[in-house]
Amino acid sequence: MKIATFNINGIKARINALPEWLDEAQPDVVVLQEIKSVDDAFPREIFEDRGYNVETHGQKSFNGVAILSKLPLEDVRRGLPGDDSDEQARWIEATVVGKTAVRICGLYLPNGNPVELDDAGQPVEGGKFAYKLAWMDRLHARAAELLELEEPALMAGDYNIIPQEEDCKRPKGWWGDALYRPESLAAFRRVLNLGYTDAFRMRNQAPEQYSFWDYQAGAWNKNDGIRIDHFLLTPDCADLLLDCQIDAHVRGRDKPSDHVPVWVELDA
């Protein structure tokens, strides 16, 4: 089973680029982020004509996540548990049954910038950085619940987290940003330390492997990127891992997203 994650930065803007990549890569399942579309406006037919079942959790102009699957989707859930007042569309999950059933969670973790701290150095309540850390606390809780099932499960998407120095071309330039500062990294490691595996680093230890390049300052041509799109696997899912790669070449195409697809292949 080939499963991909792709922050498309707007379905309307990627209406040609996304189908082109799907036809080339032929993933069985794709989790999308930043569809920037309400559910009713999402162009389902383009993907259904390619054999995909489509489930969305949309939001007008911002955020929005989706799952495309050539296999049946069961028990679809929308929204990260833990805060009924959270209206941002950042989480969708479903079970996909191939040779093995896999619980697939697609996420778009908050960016968190600007980082607003009070005089004591704590995140300002109601600020974007405080929202990011609170969201990651809820992610930790859901990750723990998934582990209790003792079944193959993964959480994939745009985490807006640079895990390590080698995941960034210019670590000093990013240090202090909400994507790469002590509080963010500690929250990410809390999830990993539950027993999750970073699928890409399990298969590839090389530096300068990125999934995002800014549109500004010629970042793509300089390979001035960061790796912020991740697959975290439960132990039962990690046992099925065959490969994990980044389709970096997609960034050089016409009208690209600033992210590129990342995919895993499971013996499932």
Rosetta silent file (secondary structure, phi, psi, omega in degrees, C-alpha in Angstrom):
SEQUENCE: MKIATFNINGIKARINALPEWLDEAQPDVVVLQEIKSVDDAFPREIFEDRGYNVETHGQKSFNGVAILSKLPLEDVRRGLPGDDSDEQARWIEATVVGKTAVRICGLYLPNGNPVELDDAGQPVEGGKFAYKLAWMDRLHARAAELLELEEPALMAGDYNIIPQEEDCKRPKGWWGDALYRPESLAAFRRVLNLGYTDAFRMRNQAPEQYSFWDYQAGAWNKNDGIRIDHFLLTPDCADLLLDCQIDAHVRGRDKPSDHVPVWVELDA
SCORE:     score description
SCORE:     0.000 S_00000001
   1 L     0.000  123.580  178.887    0.000    0.000    0.000 S_00000001
   2 E  -101.300  120.454 -176.897    1.460    3.319   -1.082 S_00000001
   3 E  -121.006  131.643 -177.540    0.347    6.230    1.106 S_00000001
   4 E  -124.094  154.666  169.302    1.310    9.839    0.422 S_00000001
   5 E  -122.962  141.772 -175.536    0.983   13.187    2.144 S_00000001
   6 E  -154.043  114.976  170.046    0.909   16.436    0.185 S_00000001
   7 E   -83.412  108.758 -171.281    0.268   20.006    1.307 S_00000001
   8 L   -90.988   -9.082  176.082   -1.117   21.367   -1.949 S_00000001
   9 L    54.776   49.228  175.274   -1.493   25.013   -0.839 S_00000001
  10 L   105.963  113.122 -178.214   -4.900   25.442   -2.467 S_00000001
  11 L   -66.218  -35.400  179.280   -6.835   22.954   -4.590 S_00000001
  12 L   -64.712  -40.810 -179.305   -7.770   25.623   -7.138 S_00000001
  13 L   -70.482  -24.908 -175.811   -4.144   26.604   -7.621 S_00000001
  14 L  -110.474   24.500 -172.720   -3.079   22.962   -7.960 S_00000001
  15 L   -65.160  -22.800  176.002   -5.994   21.789  -10.101 S_00000001
  16 L  -102.393  -39.579 -175.523   -3.607   20.590  -12.830 S_00000001
  17 H   -66.189  -39.950 -177.904   -0.440   19.853  -10.844 S_00000001
  18 H   -66.361  -50.430  176.449   -2.102   17.483   -8.359 S_00000001
  19 H   -59.665  -35.731  178.019   -3.757   15.188  -10.938 S_00000001
  20 H   -60.112  -45.321  179.535   -0.516   15.143  -12.942 S_00000001
  21 H   -67.575  -39.954  178.626    1.406   13.884   -9.915 S_00000001
  22 H   -59.244  -43.712 -179.630   -1.334   11.345   -9.037 S_00000001
  23 H   -64.428  -33.634 -179.506   -1.189    9.872  -12.536 S_00000001
  24 H   -77.540  -48.130 -170.759    2.585    9.613  -12.304 S_00000001
  25 H   -86.249  -27.302  178.924    2.999    8.332   -8.733 S_00000001
  26 L    52.647   51.475  175.076   -0.142    6.176   -8.476 S_00000001
  27 L   -71.406  149.622  175.226   -0.529    6.280   -4.681 S_00000001
  28 L   -77.549  -34.928 -178.232   -3.268    4.131   -3.168 S_00000001
  29 E  -139.000  140.689  175.281   -4.042    6.734   -0.519 S_00000001
  30 E  -134.703  131.984  168.789   -3.240   10.447   -0.255 S_00000001
  31 E  -103.656  130.027 -177.102   -3.788   12.807    2.654 S_00000001
  32 E  -110.662  147.573  173.627   -3.968   16.423    1.542 S_00000001
  33 E  -125.678  159.375 -179.744   -3.481   19.614    3.523 S_00000001
  34 L    53.023   51.019  175.271   -4.408   23.234    2.834 S_00000001
  35 L   -70.437  -24.061  176.550   -7.122   22.394    0.338 S_00000001
  36 L    51.804   49.353 -176.975   -8.528   25.882    1.121 S_00000001
  37 L  -153.126  142.357  170.134  -12.010   24.844    0.073 S_00000001
  38 L   -71.694  160.019 -174.915  -15.355   24.114    1.671 S_00000001
  39 H   -57.030  -44.605 -174.891  -16.500   20.530    1.245 S_00000001
  40 H   -67.533  -23.129 -177.666  -19.156   21.291   -1.377 S_00000001
  41 H   -94.007   -5.437 -178.734  -16.706   23.176   -3.591 S_00000001
  42 L   -69.043  132.179 -175.224  -13.988   20.509   -3.612 S_00000001
  43 L   -76.779   71.577 -174.456  -13.597   19.118   -7.183 S_00000001
  44 H   -58.328  -38.437 -170.607  -14.352   15.506   -6.265 S_00000001
  45 H   -60.315  -34.975 -179.980  -15.030   14.341   -9.808 S_00000001
  46 H   -57.426  -37.558 -176.360  -11.434   14.847  -10.919 S_00000001
  47 H   -90.626  -34.737  176.123  -10.308   12.306   -8.332 S_00000001
  48 H   -64.190  -35.224  177.467  -13.316   10.004   -8.423 S_00000001
  49 L   -65.236  -20.234  177.099  -12.743    9.604  -12.172 S_00000001
  50 L   -94.656    6.236  175.520   -9.276    8.293  -11.245 S_00000001
  51 L    93.939   11.091 -178.142  -10.763    5.695   -8.915 S_00000001
  52 L   -94.720  136.660  163.292  -10.384    7.546   -5.618 S_00000001
  53 E   -78.491  140.757 -173.132  -12.907    7.691   -2.813 S_00000001
  54 E  -123.476  126.467  172.976  -12.901   11.270   -1.501 S_00000001
  55 E  -130.004  131.270 -177.305  -13.456   12.508    2.049 S_00000001
  56 E  -125.948  156.051  170.042  -12.879   16.144    2.986 S_00000001
  57 E  -135.503   88.346 -167.684  -12.870   18.333    6.062 S_00000001
  58 L   -99.869  171.586 -178.869  -12.897   21.753    4.491 S_00000001
  59 L  -157.140  135.950 -175.939  -12.865   25.398    5.489 S_00000001
  60 L   -63.515  122.138  170.563  -13.371   28.484    3.348 S_00000001
  61 L    72.642  -17.688 -176.048  -10.110   30.040    2.133 S_00000001
  62 L  -134.040  157.213  168.548   -7.949   28.506    4.882 S_00000001
  63 L    52.497 -141.642  179.291   -6.677   25.145    6.124 S_00000001
  64 L    89.972  131.472 -179.586   -8.720   22.104    5.090 S_00000001
  65 E  -131.770  160.395 -178.170   -7.672   18.465    4.873 S_00000001
  66 E  -154.092  159.627  171.604   -8.765   15.517    2.756 S_00000001
  67 E  -125.935  128.603  170.763   -8.214   11.823    2.135 S_00000001
  68 E  -111.198  130.765 -176.683   -8.203   10.290   -1.339 S_00000001
  69 E  -146.480  130.112  173.879   -8.222    6.492   -1.390 S_00000001
  70 L   -77.074  -12.739  176.349   -8.518    3.821   -4.067 S_00000001
  71 L  -103.377  156.402 -179.899   -9.475    1.460   -1.235 S_00000001
  72 L   -59.254  142.961  176.637  -12.682    1.767    0.806 S_00000001
  73 E  -104.877  127.775 -178.750  -12.591    4.253    3.676 S_00000001
  74 E  -120.145  151.174  175.251  -14.200    3.167    6.928 S_00000001
  75 E    50.381   57.236 -179.835  -14.991    5.013   10.172 S_00000001
  76 E   -74.844  132.047  177.952  -14.149    8.484    8.844 S_00000001
  77 E  -130.528  143.431 -177.773  -13.706   11.101   11.583 S_00000001
  78 E  -122.467  136.446  178.478  -13.157   14.823   11.268 S_00000001
  79 L    92.287  133.346  178.132  -11.518   17.151   13.768 S_00000001
  80 L   -75.749  125.109 -178.285   -8.832   16.464   16.362 S_00000001
  81 L   -62.027  157.459  172.726  -10.498   15.488   19.660 S_00000001
  82 L   116.192  -12.882  179.011  -10.012   17.536   22.786 S_00000001
  83 L  -154.815   95.503 -177.863  -11.472   20.954   21.975 S_00000001
  84 L   -66.043  -16.982 -179.067  -15.047   21.187   20.708 S_00000001
  85 L   -86.175   -7.829 -177.667  -14.634   24.940   20.208 S_00000001
  86 L   -76.538  114.726 -176.960  -11.836   24.543   17.657 S_00000001
  87 L   -97.862   -1.337 -177.720  -13.291   25.448   14.265 S_00000001
  88 L   -80.261  130.805 -175.717  -10.088   25.069   12.232 S_00000001
  89 L   -85.949   93.682 -172.596  -10.176   22.150    9.776 S_00000001
  90 L  -130.282    2.110 -174.065   -6.850   20.445   10.450 S_00000001
  91 E  -147.377  133.948  172.340   -7.511   16.730   11.104 S_00000001
  92 E  -146.847  141.889  179.574   -9.177   13.836    9.305 S_00000001
  93 E  -144.576  154.081  179.642   -8.792   10.100    9.867 S_00000001
  94 E  -161.869  160.875  174.018  -10.135    6.855    8.469 S_00000001
  95 E   -97.742  130.967  177.329   -9.365    3.152    8.284 S_00000001
  96 E  -112.929  129.148 -176.665   -8.163    1.825    4.932 S_00000001
  97 E  -111.376  109.909  171.565   -8.356   -1.908    4.365 S_00000001
  98 L  -110.202 -124.668  171.569   -5.923   -3.485    1.949 S_00000001
  99 L   -65.673  -30.939  177.844   -4.102   -6.690    2.800 S_00000001
 100 L  -133.930  146.963  175.167   -4.091   -5.240    6.317 S_00000001
 101 E   -77.536  132.372  179.581   -6.284   -2.579    7.918 S_00000001
 102 E  -128.611  128.491  173.973   -4.394    0.678    8.557 S_00000001
 103 E   -84.459  120.197 -175.999   -5.712    3.675   10.504 S_00000001
 104 E  -113.994  122.528  179.071   -4.641    6.776    8.568 S_00000001
 105 E  -114.401  122.363  177.311   -4.693   10.206   10.187 S_00000001
 106 E  -103.587  131.557 -174.122   -4.114   13.262    8.032 S_00000001
 107 E  -137.469  150.621  171.527   -3.096   16.451    9.811 S_00000001
 108 E  -127.712   94.306 -174.281   -2.192   20.062    9.208 S_00000001
 109 L   -73.272  140.279 -178.245   -0.488   21.201   12.388 S_00000001
 110 L   -56.536  144.823  178.764   -0.689   24.948   13.160 S_00000001
 111 L   -67.274  -49.439  175.717    2.244   27.070   12.050 S_00000001
 112 L    93.813   -4.825  177.410    2.388   29.042   15.314 S_00000001
 113 L   -92.977  147.125    0.470    3.909   32.276   14.051 S_00000001
 114 L   -76.663  150.160  177.352    4.259   34.942   15.220 S_00000001
 115 L   -79.634  112.723 -179.697    5.661   33.632   18.507 S_00000001
 116 L  -110.314  118.800 -178.376    4.145   35.826   21.209 S_00000001
 117 E  -120.256  148.685  175.560    5.596   35.444   24.707 S_00000001
 118 L   -85.062 -174.302 -176.313    4.803   37.270   27.922 S_00000001
 119 L   -64.762  -21.434  178.463    7.370   38.799   30.280 S_00000001
 120 L   -90.856    3.162  179.122    7.904   35.394   31.880 S_00000001
 121 L    81.532   15.281  179.482    8.692   33.818   28.523 S_00000001
 122 L   -98.917  148.805  178.904    5.409   31.918   28.335 S_00000001
 123 E   -58.320  135.670 -179.864    3.179   31.804   25.240 S_00000001
 124 L   -70.781  127.770 -179.352    0.558   34.546   25.305 S_00000001
 125 L   -59.946  133.225 -178.189   -2.894   33.087   25.820 S_00000001
 126 L    88.410   -7.429  179.150   -4.965   33.348   22.662 S_00000001
 127 L   -83.021  167.918 -176.786   -1.893   33.755   20.475 S_00000001
 128 H   -67.833  -33.747  179.708   -0.974   31.574   17.518 S_00000001
 129 H   -71.813  -38.812  176.329    1.973   29.959   19.283 S_00000001
 130 H   -62.428  -39.343  177.735   -0.151   29.062   22.300 S_00000001
 131 H   -63.337  -41.395  178.626   -2.707   27.532   19.919 S_00000001
 132 H   -59.512  -48.449 -177.051    0.018   25.458   18.257 S_00000001
 133 H   -67.368  -37.413  177.255    1.252   24.036   21.568 S_00000001
 134 H   -65.744  -38.563  177.568   -2.291   23.331   22.787 S_00000001
 135 H   -63.814  -38.573  179.150   -3.028   21.556   19.501 S_00000001
 136 H   -69.674  -29.723  172.787    0.104   19.459   19.955 S_00000001
 137 H   -63.920  -41.373  176.894   -1.074   18.469   23.434 S_00000001
 138 H   -67.217  -36.725  175.888   -4.273   17.181   21.835 S_00000001
 139 H   -60.917  -43.391  178.581   -2.197   15.418   19.173 S_00000001
 140 H   -58.699  -43.313 -179.465   -0.233   13.683   21.932 S_00000001
 141 H   -64.336  -43.480  179.184   -3.470   12.472   23.523 S_00000001
 142 H   -67.835  -38.074  177.948   -4.814   11.099   20.226 S_00000001
 143 H   -61.052  -39.779  177.864   -1.447    9.490   19.461 S_00000001
 144 H   -64.750  -39.703  178.557   -1.575    7.689   22.817 S_00000001
 145 H   -63.815  -40.814  179.261   -5.083    6.429   22.055 S_00000001
 146 H   -62.569  -37.640  178.555   -3.970    5.047   18.699 S_00000001
 147 H   -64.559  -34.931 -178.814   -1.173    3.119   20.379 S_00000001
 148 H   -63.541  -22.600  179.239   -3.623    1.501   22.765 S_00000001
 149 L   -71.285  -23.024 -177.853   -5.344   -0.153   19.792 S_00000001
 150 L    53.523   43.600  178.272   -2.157   -2.133   19.065 S_00000001
 151 L  -131.433  160.273  177.941   -2.968   -1.972   15.361 S_00000001
 152 L   -61.383  126.084  177.802   -1.168   -0.428   12.382 S_00000001
 153 E  -150.382  151.592  176.701   -1.754    3.322   12.422 S_00000001
 154 E  -143.859  154.154  174.848    0.033    6.396   11.132 S_00000001
 155 E  -121.597  118.475 -172.742   -0.226   10.147   11.437 S_00000001
 156 E  -131.727  145.388  175.509    0.868   11.980    8.286 S_00000001
 157 E   154.374 -164.674  177.050    0.879   15.539    7.094 S_00000001
 158 E   -86.425  104.456 -178.361    2.378   18.981    7.390 S_00000001
 159 L   -84.993  -13.043 -174.787    3.595   19.098   10.993 S_00000001
 160 L    49.966   40.546  177.652    5.164   22.559   10.717 S_00000001
 161 L  -134.912  128.085  171.117    8.026   21.124   12.789 S_00000001
 162 L   -94.794  103.655 -169.392   11.714   20.919   11.807 S_00000001
 163 L   -65.014  -40.062 -172.710   12.712   17.889   13.913 S_00000001
 164 L  -144.253  165.491 -178.102   16.507   18.142   13.775 S_00000001
 165 H   -56.424  -38.807 -177.594   19.328   20.341   12.534 S_00000001
 166 H   -72.176   -5.787  177.502   19.900   18.159    9.469 S_00000001
 167 H   -91.923   18.727 -174.424   16.280   18.784    8.431 S_00000001
 168 E  -151.296  132.789  179.550   17.084   22.405    7.630 S_00000001
 169 L   -66.693  -39.129 -176.400   19.515   24.091    5.244 S_00000001
 170 L  -127.015   76.274 -176.225   20.054   27.061    7.581 S_00000001
 171 H   -54.761  -41.400 -178.120   19.395   25.962   11.178 S_00000001
 172 H   -65.590  -32.308  179.820   20.627   29.227   12.704 S_00000001
 173 H   -71.556  -27.183 -178.474   18.317   31.201   10.459 S_00000001
 174 H   -94.002  -18.422 -175.132   15.268   29.217   11.562 S_00000001
 175 L   -59.284  129.639 -176.876   16.087   28.959   15.273 S_00000001
 176 L   101.302  -22.341  173.631   13.424   30.777   17.299 S_00000001
 177 L   -66.137  154.116 -178.678   10.761   30.389   14.628 S_00000001
 178 L   -60.363  -21.328  179.244    7.652   28.507   15.810 S_00000001
 179 L   -79.812  -17.158 -170.507    8.717   25.598   13.589 S_00000001
 180 L  -150.943   73.591  176.878   12.096   25.267   15.281 S_00000001
 181 L  -147.639  164.042 -169.604   12.273   26.317   18.896 S_00000001
 182 H   -55.048  -42.827 -176.852   12.518   24.404   22.198 S_00000001
 183 H   -65.111  -41.258 -179.823    8.809   24.296   23.051 S_00000001
 184 H   -66.314  -45.764 -178.901    7.807   23.032   19.607 S_00000001
 185 H   -65.806  -37.986  178.913   10.545   20.415   19.461 S_00000001
 186 H   -64.263  -39.943  179.059    9.772   19.188   22.976 S_00000001
 187 H   -66.245  -39.624  178.398    6.101   18.739   22.062 S_00000001
 188 H   -65.426  -42.878 -178.212    7.039   16.820   18.903 S_00000001
 189 H   -68.797  -29.358  175.287    9.452   14.573   20.812 S_00000001
 190 H   -59.804  -38.953  177.082    6.784   13.836   23.411 S_00000001
 191 H   -68.325  -49.055  178.561    4.760   12.263   20.610 S_00000001
 192 H   -56.539  -41.576 -174.908    7.737   10.364   19.211 S_00000001
 193 L   -70.518   -9.905  171.758    8.659    9.119   22.676 S_00000001
 194 L   -66.425  -23.789 -178.299    5.302    7.400   23.017 S_00000001
 195 L   130.469   18.904 -179.563    6.746    4.856   20.617 S_00000001
 196 L   -89.394  154.216  179.336    6.307    6.384   17.170 S_00000001
 197 E  -114.963  129.632  171.148    8.758    6.082   14.282 S_00000001
 198 E   -76.314  104.606 -170.396    9.695    8.887   11.892 S_00000001
 199 H   -59.360  -40.935 -176.659    9.342    6.821    8.724 S_00000001
 200 H   -65.198  -45.588 -178.724   11.650    8.926    6.564 S_00000001
 201 H   -71.403  -19.683  174.164   14.533    8.910    9.020 S_00000001
 202 H   -69.334  -28.051 -176.663   14.105    5.185    9.505 S_00000001
 203 H  -105.177  -18.742 -172.249   14.902    4.747    5.800 S_00000001
 204 L  -148.559  116.290 -178.409   17.173    7.715    5.048 S_00000001
 205 L  -100.777    1.496 -174.500   19.719    9.379    7.323 S_00000001
 206 L   -70.551  145.886  174.201   21.183   11.770    4.729 S_00000001
 207 L   -75.955  175.701  176.319   21.096   15.541    5.306 S_00000001
 208 L    57.172   42.262  173.907   19.563   18.082    2.900 S_00000001
 209 L  -113.842  106.318 -169.817   16.388   16.068    2.357 S_00000001
 210 L  -121.115  160.893  178.283   13.572   18.604    2.351 S_00000001
 211 L  -125.249   -1.464 -179.102    9.832   18.761    1.721 S_00000001
 212 E  -143.786  134.106  172.752    9.286   22.550    1.675 S_00000001
 213 E  -134.470  126.696 -179.346   10.974   25.426   -0.119 S_00000001
 214 L   -61.674  153.749  176.457    9.689   28.976    0.241 S_00000001
 215 L   -72.489  -18.477 -173.548    8.548   30.816   -2.877 S_00000001
 216 L   -90.980  157.730  168.287   10.823   33.731   -1.973 S_00000001
 217 L    58.003   29.012  175.602   14.543   34.407   -2.532 S_00000001
 218 L    61.237   34.090 -174.582   15.121   31.547   -4.957 S_00000001
 219 L   -58.830  -40.475 -178.142   14.887   28.955   -2.189 S_00000001
 220 L   -64.708  -46.326 -178.521   14.206   26.050   -4.565 S_00000001
 221 L   -64.841  -28.111  178.884   17.175   26.793   -6.830 S_00000001
 222 L   -91.166   -1.344 -171.172   19.447   27.066   -3.779 S_00000001
 223 L    52.466   38.835  179.078   17.941   23.948   -2.165 S_00000001
 224 L   -89.175   76.229 -172.317   17.262   26.216    0.808 S_00000001
 225 E  -120.616 -179.252  174.792   14.588   23.955    2.269 S_00000001
 226 E  -140.661  154.657  176.229   13.236   22.347    5.396 S_00000001
 227 L  -105.527  107.165 -177.627   11.694   18.948    6.146 S_00000001
 228 L  -128.582    0.087  178.556    8.341   19.529    7.856 S_00000001
 229 E  -105.449  117.969 -166.940    6.073   16.910    6.246 S_00000001
 230 E  -131.537  153.957  166.676    6.259   13.691    8.217 S_00000001
 231 E  -112.336  119.909  171.540    4.926   10.182    8.668 S_00000001
 232 E  -108.854  125.580 -172.596    4.827    8.977   12.269 S_00000001
 233 E  -112.537  139.325  169.738    4.121    5.254   12.551 S_00000001
 234 L   -68.897  162.399  179.693    2.934    3.127   15.455 S_00000001
 235 H   -55.834  -39.196  179.712    5.126    0.076   16.165 S_00000001
 236 H   -66.415  -31.384  177.725    2.644   -2.219   14.390 S_00000001
 237 H   -79.039  -38.855  178.984    2.764    0.071   11.351 S_00000001
 238 H   -60.328  -31.951  177.818    6.562    0.480   11.449 S_00000001
 239 L   -64.333  -20.628 -178.509    6.858   -3.308   11.169 S_00000001
 240 L   -95.648   -4.995 -172.950    5.146   -3.012    7.772 S_00000001
 241 E   -67.972  127.020  175.679    7.351   -0.206    6.423 S_00000001
 242 E  -106.034  -37.423 -177.654    9.073   -0.978    3.120 S_00000001
 243 E  -163.006  160.784  173.488   10.141    2.484    1.984 S_00000001
 244 E  -151.305  125.875 -176.371    9.678    6.230    2.487 S_00000001
 245 E  -140.732  162.168  176.243   10.705    8.861   -0.050 S_00000001
 246 E  -112.349  125.793  177.806   10.240   12.528   -0.921 S_00000001
 247 L   -86.228   69.028 -173.540    9.170   13.436   -4.476 S_00000001
 248 H   -63.700  -28.700 -176.120   11.270   16.604   -4.460 S_00000001
 249 H   -60.464  -22.701 -178.086   11.251   16.951   -8.255 S_00000001
 250 H   -62.877  -26.717 -178.025    7.593   18.055   -8.139 S_00000001
 251 H   -65.931  -24.077 -177.817    8.718   21.410   -6.700 S_00000001
 252 H   -88.406    4.797 -177.791   10.398   22.293   -9.993 S_00000001
 253 L   -87.444  177.141 -178.658    7.246   21.947  -12.074 S_00000001
 254 L   -68.404  133.346  178.231    4.840   24.583  -13.336 S_00000001
 255 L    49.242   57.583 -176.606    2.764   26.321  -10.650 S_00000001
 256 L   -81.717  159.983  163.200    3.998   24.097   -7.810 S_00000001
 257 L   -70.153  162.916  173.406    2.994   24.061   -4.178 S_00000001
 258 L   -79.441   -8.911  171.984    5.735   25.167   -1.806 S_00000001
 259 E  -105.703  163.464  173.191    5.545   21.607   -0.395 S_00000001
 260 L  -126.817  163.113  179.862    6.159   18.337   -2.230 S_00000001
 261 L   -68.894  144.925  169.363    4.684   14.863   -1.727 S_00000001
 262 E  -123.339  141.108 -177.356    6.185   12.455    0.768 S_00000001
 263 E  -140.896  153.828  172.178    5.153    8.807    0.631 S_00000001
 264 E  -119.625  152.907  169.804    5.516    5.505    2.405 S_00000001
 265 E  -118.149  125.977 -178.792    5.092    2.007    1.068 S_00000001
 266 E  -114.451  148.861  172.508    3.707   -0.534    3.523 S_00000001
 267 L   -82.228   69.454 -173.642    3.423   -4.287    3.287 S_00000001
 268 L  -145.487    0.000    0.000   -0.304   -3.870    3.794 S_00000001
